[in-house]
Amino acid sequence: MDLTCRLEKAASYDEIKATMKAASESKEWAGIIGYTEDAVVSSDFITDPRTSIFDAGAGISLNEHFVKLVAWYDNEWGYSNKVLDLIVHMAKVDAK
C-alpha cells in the first residue's frame, strides 16, 4: 500500500517511524499493525496474518507536512484472518 499524506501537524519521518513502531508493539495494535526496517518484497508477507506492515525503509518525507508511507500485506491471508477475528468477536457479543 502506498499512501501519500499531507499532514496538518508537522512531523519528521523519524517521528512517524517511531510512532508506527510503538503502535506495532502496543497491546492495542500488536498483531494488527506490523513494523519492519528490513529490505523486503511482497513475497516476504505471504501468510502474514497482520492487517498491514509499515515499511520504515520505503517511505519518504518531502517536508514536515508531506510524506509518502509504504506498508505491505497479504490481501488473501490477512483478510481471512480479520474475517475470523470478526466471527470470534460476534460470537462473544452474541453470547452475552
C-alpha positions in Angstrom: 0.0 0.0 0.0 1.3 3.4 -1.0 -0.1 6.3 1.0 0.7 9.9 0.2 -0.3 12.3 3.1 -0.5 16.0 3.7 0.0 16.4 7.4 -1.8 19.2 9.3 0.7 18.9 12.2 4.4 18.9 11.3 6.2 15.6 11.9 9.6 14.3 10.8 9.8 10.9 9.1 11.7 9.7 12.2 8.8 10.7 14.4 6.4 8.9 12.2 8.6 5.7 12.2 8.8 5.8 16.0 5.1 6.2 16.3 4.4 3.3 14.0 7.0 1.1 15.8 5.4 1.9 19.1 1.9 1.1 17.8 3.1 -2.2 16.4 4.4 -3.1 19.8 1.4 -1.8 21.8 -1.2 -4.1 23.4 -3.9 -2.5 21.3 -2.3 -2.8 17.9 0.2 -5.7 18.2 -0.8 -8.4 15.7 -2.7 -5.9 13.6 0.0 -3.4 12.6 3.5 -4.6 11.9 6.7 -2.7 11.5 9.9 -3.6 9.6 13.2 -1.9 8.8 14.3 -4.9 6.7 14.7 -4.7 2.9 11.5 -6.6 1.9 9.4 -7.6 -1.1 5.8 -8.7 -1.3 6.6 -12.4 -1.1 8.0 -11.8 2.3 4.5 -11.3 3.6 2.8 -14.4 2.2 0.6 -15.9 5.1 1.3 -12.9 7.3 -1.9 -12.5 9.4 -1.4 -8.8 10.2 -3.5 -6.2 8.5 -0.6 -4.0 7.5 3.2 -4.0 8.0 4.7 -0.5 7.9 7.9 -0.5 5.8 10.2 2.1 7.5 12.8 2.0 4.7 10.4 2.5 1.8 8.7 5.8 2.8 10.0 9.3 2.4 9.3 12.7 3.8 9.4 15.6 1.3 9.0 18.0 4.1 7.4 18.1 7.6 3.9 18.3 6.1 4.1 15.9 3.1 5.0 12.3 3.4 4.8 9.0 1.4 4.2 5.9 3.6 4.5 2.3 2.4 3.0 -0.7 4.0 2.7 -4.4 3.0 0.0 -7.0 3.5 -1.1 -10.4 2.2 -4.6 -9.5 0.9 -6.0 -13.0 1.0 -4.4 -14.3 4.2 -4.6 -11.1 6.2 -8.2 -10.5 5.1 -9.2 -14.1 6.0 -7.6 -13.6 9.5 -9.6 -10.4 10.0 -12.8 -12.2 9.0 -12.0 -14.9 11.6 -11.4 -12.2 14.2 -14.8 -10.7 13.4 -16.5 -14.1 13.7 -14.9 -14.6 17.1 -16.0 -11.1 18.2 -19.5 -11.7 17.0 -19.7 -15.0 18.9 -18.5 -13.3 22.1 -21.0 -10.4 21.7 -23.8 -12.8 20.9 -23.0 -15.0 23.9 -23.7 -12.1 26.2 
